[in-house]
Amino acid sequence: MSLPPADWLLRGAGDGGLERIEAFFQGDAYALHRHDTYAIGCTMAGVQSFTYRTTLRHSVAGNTVVLHPDEVHDGHAGTHEGFRYRMLYVEPARLQEALGGVALPFVAGGVSTDPRLARAAHALLDHLGAPLEALEEDDAVLSLALALQAASGAPAREPPGDFRAARIAREFIHDQLDGVVTLDALAAAAGRDRWSLSRDFRAFFGTSPYRYVTLRRLDRARSHMLAGQPLADCAALAGFADQSHMTRQFVQAFGVTPARWLRIYRAGHGLSNDARSFKTHDGGPSRVRFD
């Protein structure tokens, strides 16, 4: 007879202002308690059950758990198989800054099936093993704040945007792709507060500052790939932490791995995928890794 799996808890990488965890529990997980942060999480497997605002709630895989600050709650497995989940703890002040001083969003019931909220939570929780870049974290926090606001049913405010500031931020990104781009640096260059600038950038350019930076770096990576650089070198030259970081972002942007994209590109241009050599920008040969 096999023993049931032991309870466990892992903390996400990074030492920023966001605490991220993944855990598995059987039976009772924790007694009634409360904290002064939002607790926002994704149920990964099993039934995550908890008492919240005096009512028993249940969350299953695909649901998003949203516990408002200072609300008493407990936690336990809803079935004998146990439950696995990921959770983010974020200070209300952090969301308040992003929303610009409106009332904190309240998602009734503690469990949401809103896909916008699920996407925003997963953006922060899907890769616990990798620290969040500063701009990535700020972008994700704003997305989370807006998703919470939408899921709560509160009307979104539409303050007038500043196109000049957004344009300056975009130019700053192009000039600073070789370095670290942060929202604070963009705000200082544009002369606008960081959260207003982030909303302006989305409004005028259709994507967030972090996503824009990532896509420009992927443009660079593809150029280096076509010039025959090994994928690890392409990642470093384009400003990614490593090859796996570039690959993850590449798949999210284009739906295929860098190696597969390169094979498809070569096939489409009548180039043999058996030939492993390209010409670099200076005319010299370079080997290409296809893994």
Secondary structure, DSSP 8 states (H G I E B T S, - for coil): -------EEEE-S--SS-EEEEEEESSEEEEEE--SSEEEEEEEEEEEEEEETTEEEEEETT-EEEE-TT--EEEEESSTT-EEEEEEEE-HHHHHHHHTS------TTSEE--HHHHHHHHHHHTTTTS---HHHHHHHHHHHHHHHHHHHT---------HHHHHHHHHHHHHTTTS---HHHHHHHHTS-HHHHHHHHHHHHSS-HHHHHHHHHHHHHHHHHHTT--HHHHHHHHT-SSHHHHHHHHHHHHSS-HHHHHHHHHHHTT--TT--EEE-TTS-EEE----
